[in-house]
Amino acid sequence: METQTQPVADSAPTIRRFTLDHNVMVGDQVLIAKGTEIIVRKPGSSELRGLTLVSLSQLDVTALHELAPRITMPVIHKNAMLDPADLMQFGGEVMDFLLPTAAKQAASHPE
């Protein structure tokens, strides 16, 4: 009799959210109003094409601007101007997706 192993369900969330502290602007026009909840979807390999994980892990502004329209709802366009605080919120969500589970557990339970 052959035993089969069942795949373990990934308990890590694939959707994260944050609220804008400032308006997202394109020129003088408000693209997304402050107070709007931004949904960030975990990027797959296709959304990461053309980017390096190193640049994202270093919260490179250019890399984050390139990734944002691929994984946000409402869409934060590549040419949009984000306040640095909102860019850090977005980058933090991206970083959480990129960190391996073991690294997250080690960070939450330091010895």
C-alpha positions in Angstrom: 0.0 0.0 0.0 1.4 3.4 -1.1 1.1 6.3 1.3 0.5 9.8 -0.2 1.5 13.0 1.5 -1.0 15.8 1.5 0.3 19.2 0.6 0.5 21.6 3.5 -1.7 24.6 3.1 0.3 27.9 3.2 -1.1 29.9 6.0 0.6 33.1 5.0 -1.8 35.8 3.7 -1.8 36.6 0.0 -3.6 39.9 0.5 -2.5 42.8 2.8 -3.9 46.2 3.3 -2.8 49.7 4.4 -4.4 53.1 4.5 -2.9 56.1 2.7 -1.8 58.9 5.0 -1.6 61.3 2.0 -3.1 61.8 -1.4 -1.5 59.9 -4.3 -0.9 62.5 -7.0 -0.2 62.6 -10.7 1.0 66.1 -11.4 -1.6 68.4 -9.7 -4.4 65.8 -9.8 -5.4 63.6 -6.9 -5.3 60.0 -8.2 -6.2 58.3 -4.9 -7.4 60.3 -1.9 -5.8 60.0 1.5 -7.6 57.6 3.8 -8.2 55.2 1.0 -7.4 51.5 1.9 -4.9 50.0 -0.6 -5.1 46.3 -1.1 -1.7 44.7 -1.9 -1.7 41.3 -3.5 1.3 38.9 -3.0 3.4 39.2 -6.2 4.0 36.1 -8.2 7.0 35.5 -10.5 5.3 37.3 -13.4 4.8 40.5 -11.4 8.4 40.4 -10.3 9.8 40.1 -13.9 12.3 42.8 -14.6 12.9 43.5 -10.9 15.5 42.1 -8.5 14.6 40.8 -5.1 17.6 42.7 -3.8 16.2 46.0 -5.0 12.9 45.2 -3.4 14.4 44.1 -0.2 16.3 47.4 0.0 13.0 49.2 -0.6 14.4 50.8 -3.8 12.0 53.5 -4.8 12.3 52.8 -8.5 11.6 49.1 -8.0 8.6 49.8 -5.7 7.1 52.2 -8.3 7.6 49.5 -11.0 5.9 46.9 -8.8 3.0 49.0 -7.4 0.7 49.0 -10.5 1.1 45.2 -10.8 -0.2 44.3 -7.3 -2.3 47.2 -5.9 -6.0 47.9 -5.9 -6.9 50.7 -6.5 -4.0 50.7 -8.9 -1.1 53.0 -7.9 0.3 53.9 -11.3 4.0 53.9 -12.0 4.2 57.7 -12.5 2.2 58.5 -9.4 3.8 60.5 -6.6 3.5 58.8 -3.2 4.4 60.4 0.1 7.5 58.7 1.5 5.4 57.5 4.5 3.0 55.8 2.2 5.8 54.4 0.1 7.3 52.9 3.3 3.9 51.3 4.1 3.7 49.8 0.7 7.3 48.6 0.9 6.7 47.0 4.3 3.8 45.0 2.9 6.0 43.9 -0.1 8.8 42.9 2.3 6.4 40.8 4.4 5.5 38.9 1.3 9.2 38.3 0.3 10.5 37.2 3.7 10.6 33.4 4.2 8.4 32.1 7.1 11.5 31.1 9.1 12.8 34.6 9.0 9.5 36.0 10.1 9.3 33.5 13.0 12.9 34.4 14.0 12.1 38.1 14.0 9.0 37.6 16.1 10.7 35.3 18.7 14.2 36.7 19.2 16.4 34.6 21.6 
